[in-house]
Amino acid sequence: MTGKHSVIDLVRKSAGLIALFATVTLSAGHAFAQPAPPPDTSAHASQMVTAAEGVQLEVLDWGGSGRPLVFLAGLGATAHDFDGFAPRFVGKYHVYGITRRGFGASSKPSPDDSNYGAGRLGDDVLVVIDALKLDHPVLVGHSLAGEELSSVASRHPDKLAGVIYLDAAYAYAYYAPGTLNPANANLTMDIKTLRQKIKALAPLWLKPQEGVAAIDALLKSDLPQLREDLIASQAAMRKMPAAPMPAPPPGAAPSPQAKINQAIMDGMEKFGALKVPVLTIFAAPHAPPPNAPSPAMLEYFTAADRIANAGLAERYRKGNPEAHVVVIPNALHAVFKSNSDEVVREMEAFLARLPQSGPREGGSP
């Protein structure tokens, strides 16, 4: 077996682990038995905004006045996830929430890269900003929504006043070699990038100097990153206990929602440091979600959390020195629910330091 095939096979064999870690980290509560959500009693208006042909997004408006705040939910959740939290800001801000495509009342187009890639999901947020004529909003994202925050802020920093990551600055929001959360997402992105760059080499036989430069970049950057991610993944796998749940039976057809989730995972991109004000809140270590189905599952969650998140906040700080980083220990992944008062204080302090109008040149306040 060639080295290339070994790498690809490792990524494919890791698909189950990626899905498991995604469940534990991106929607941690869903891995445990959860009570039914309470009835929606928050006061908000609701409308559907057309994001693309045949695709409409549910947008909630909790009201208020002042700078717009736009809340984006984690994987598997909807804008209603903030029904108990977003209204706390209506005294000073105009507060909105967007349900991403594929979930809740929003449209569910075919699960492929063209519909669920990071750029496409970010574009949906931009469409809503433009449709509602929001003037330099602050985006607030939980969990997977960190991908949308990074997608918008890296391409259109001039449209935003700032971004707030609520336990959302993982590999899909900020790429650093060796990051393990969600598990092996770095490897998925490495392989995707390598395939694109290697494919682009073919026509460069007619432009050999450009080809030399492209290969030099692969040798100096992309391949060393892949090697570091492989080593980190291998070391993590050696430390992990056996998963306490059976693997899906061979040939089992994934549900439509699982296909959408996988399309989102496959569509991840590498994002770097941003040029807008940034508040990043990490829950580390995570408190285990309530209602563990078994002691074995609780043990697995604790081990996975410890291994996957080791050094994560420090790595983020090093790569984003202008960001304001807060670590809240023993909080749930839904940190805005488990530690709502602390999160509100951090958000209000960050928001108060932003310029009152117009974009900022870059860096955090």
Beta strands, then each sheet from edge to edge (+ up, - down):
strand 1: 45-52
strand 2: 55-63
strand 3: 68-72
strand 4: 94-99
strand 5: 138-142
strand 6: 162-166
strand 7: 278-283
strand 8: 324-328
sheet 1: 1+ 2- 4+ 3+ 5+ 6+ 7+ 8+
end
